[in-house]
Amino acid sequence: MANLEDLLAVYPWLARLGPDLLGQLDVAELAGPHPCALALGPTVVAYRSGASLSPGRIQLCSVVPVKQLSPARISVLKEAERTNPGIVLVQYDPQL
């Protein structure tokens, strides 16, 4: 499970959400600053596979757009997921 301070350290674009949204963000569904995600770029976030939304929380994908990916990029993410069981990767488009 992730903690917000660690996520903000590696994903500084999250700070743009502001304290209210950050306080509601469901970090329990995230796999923390996962090395695999970090190696794939500054906007790739790892989720714990099988994680469900915590009551009263919001999902990151509901407040930050997901990046439209090429088939080649999707293949890269899928291969990374295959070699790192237990995670699902999402690439966001936070307008860096």
C-alpha positions as CSV (number, residue, x, y, z in Angstrom):
1,M,0.0,0.0,0.0
2,A,1.2,3.5,-0.8
3,N,1.4,6.5,1.4
4,L,0.7,10.0,0.2
5,E,4.0,11.5,1.1
6,D,6.0,8.9,-0.9
7,L,3.7,9.4,-3.9
8,L,4.1,13.1,-3.9
9,A,7.9,12.7,-3.7
10,V,8.0,10.7,-7.0
11,Y,4.9,12.1,-8.7
12,P,5.1,15.9,-8.0
13,W,2.3,16.5,-10.5
14,L,-0.1,15.1,-7.9
15,A,0.4,18.2,-5.8
16,R,-1.6,20.1,-8.4
17,L,-4.7,18.3,-7.1
18,G,-4.6,20.5,-4.0
19,P,-5.0,19.4,-0.4
20,D,-8.8,18.8,-0.5
21,L,-8.6,16.2,-3.4
22,L,-5.3,14.7,-2.1
23,G,-7.0,14.2,1.3
24,Q,-9.8,12.2,-0.4
25,L,-7.5,10.2,-2.8
26,D,-7.6,6.4,-2.3
27,V,-3.9,5.6,-1.9
28,A,-4.7,2.1,-0.6
29,E,-5.4,0.9,-4.1
30,L,-2.0,2.1,-5.3
31,A,1.1,-0.1,-5.2
32,G,3.2,2.8,-4.0
33,P,6.1,4.2,-6.0
34,H,6.7,0.9,-7.6
35,P,10.1,0.6,-9.3
36,C,8.6,-0.9,-12.5
37,A,6.2,2.1,-12.9
38,L,9.0,4.6,-12.1
39,A,11.2,3.0,-14.8
40,L,8.5,3.5,-17.4
41,G,8.1,7.3,-16.9
42,P,7.1,10.0,-14.5
43,T,3.3,9.6,-15.2
44,V,3.1,5.8,-15.0
45,V,1.4,4.7,-11.7
46,A,1.1,1.1,-10.4
47,Y,-2.1,-0.1,-8.8
48,R,-2.4,-3.3,-6.7
49,S,-4.3,-5.8,-8.8
50,G,-7.6,-6.7,-7.2
51,A,-7.7,-3.6,-5.1
52,S,-11.1,-2.1,-4.6
53,L,-12.0,1.5,-3.9
54,S,-12.2,2.4,-0.2
55,P,-15.6,3.9,0.9
56,G,-15.6,7.7,0.9
57,R,-12.4,7.9,-1.2
58,I,-11.9,8.9,-4.8
59,Q,-9.8,7.2,-7.5
60,L,-6.9,8.9,-9.1
61,C,-8.4,8.2,-12.6
62,S,-11.5,10.2,-11.7
63,V,-9.5,13.4,-11.2
64,V,-6.5,13.0,-13.6
65,P,-6.9,12.1,-17.3
66,V,-5.5,8.8,-18.5
67,K,-3.1,9.2,-21.4
68,Q,-4.2,7.8,-24.8
69,L,-1.5,5.2,-25.7
70,S,-0.3,3.7,-28.9
71,P,-0.5,-0.1,-29.4
72,A,3.3,-0.2,-28.9
73,R,3.1,1.6,-25.6
74,I,0.3,-0.6,-24.4
75,S,2.4,-3.6,-25.2
76,V,5.3,-2.2,-23.1
77,L,3.0,-1.7,-20.1
78,K,1.4,-5.1,-20.5
79,E,4.8,-6.8,-20.6
80,A,5.9,-4.9,-17.5
81,E,2.7,-6.1,-15.8
82,R,3.4,-9.7,-16.9
83,T,6.9,-9.6,-15.4
84,N,5.6,-7.9,-12.2
85,P,2.7,-9.9,-10.9
86,G,0.3,-8.1,-8.6
87,I,0.3,-4.7,-10.3
88,V,-1.7,-3.0,-13.0
89,L,-0.1,0.0,-14.7
90,V,-1.8,3.2,-15.8
91,Q,-0.2,6.1,-17.6
92,Y,-1.7,9.4,-16.8
93,D,-1.7,12.7,-18.7
94,P,-1.4,15.3,-16.0
95,Q,-0.5,18.1,-18.5
96,L,3.1,18.3,-17.4
